[in-house]
Amino acid sequence: MAQTPVTVLTGYLGAGKTTLLNRILSEPHGKKYAVIVNEFGEIGIDNDLIVGADEEVFEMNNGCVCCTVRGDLIRVVQGLMKRQTRGGGGFDGIVIETTGLADPGPVAQTFFVDEEVRAKAKLDSVTTVVDAKHILLRLSDSREAAEQIAFADQIVLNKTDLVSEGDLALIEARLRRLNPLAPIHRATRSDVPLEAILGRGGFDLDRILTLEPEFLNPAHGEPGHVHDDHCDDHDHDHGHEHHHHDHEHDDDIKGVALTLDQPVDAQRITAWLNDLLARQGPDILRAKGILNVKGDDRRLVFQAVHMILEGDFQRDWKAGEDRTSRMVFIGRNLDEALLRVGFQSCAAA
């Protein structure tokens, strides 16, 4: 049986997650989604959408279902999967909304640690909804806001109609510093196309690179950025004081991108990553990489969520393809120089 894709939806209170959920549950998109929300009470999903309610599952008129998490997430997902197999109407996907203050890490980890869940469901992406008008303030007073952004596979930058174009460019640069991997979708009233955020394969690194081949090119104006035709200098001449948000509390979270031209030694890289996650796991929110392993014609693709590391060989390298090994770590208190030396020490002899 194919694994059902799961999208974890996170974002600060008031960012617009509820609007997005209401769209998933009510728009005639022709797909069936199961939406799991932490607190049904605060969501305000229109009651007339609810067809028949048992204790935890609410049927919507477009075939979607809404569940409330009163118990363990694993139990709810297992219940949904049983419905799936009992012929209670299959789902095209599951969306899990985390509360505004939650770190999405433990929710994401559920899909790696429970064998039964893992057999039937796979994490598709972590999507973070960000309120453009208030995010800079949030980042200065909330560690959770920074973590949710750092954790995302993609970001919905909502309420962009309330912010000037110049400020949006600054906000996007700030988001990219926290997370160089996640594509940013601009939206007003969460009007991002659903197919852009559901069923994205955000956890499938092959897809990430086809979507974002530049994901290791530093953001515009950052050190190491390669200039191209799309870069213009108009956003460098803002002398406004309130734009200097460079050294605030969230700056201990950042992305570190590493590359290595030589093939890597499989045992060394495994030992190094395991040791790194054992020592710094809680600080490493996400890690992703594509590695060229000596003696193997396939690409080794891995990613980590906190201390849980997953990796497997995917397709063969194509003829003429650049076989540089690439890795990105996103987390707190990362020592870039030390990571670079560690990665280089994994080169095959």
Disulfide bonds with the S-S distance in Angstrom:
none
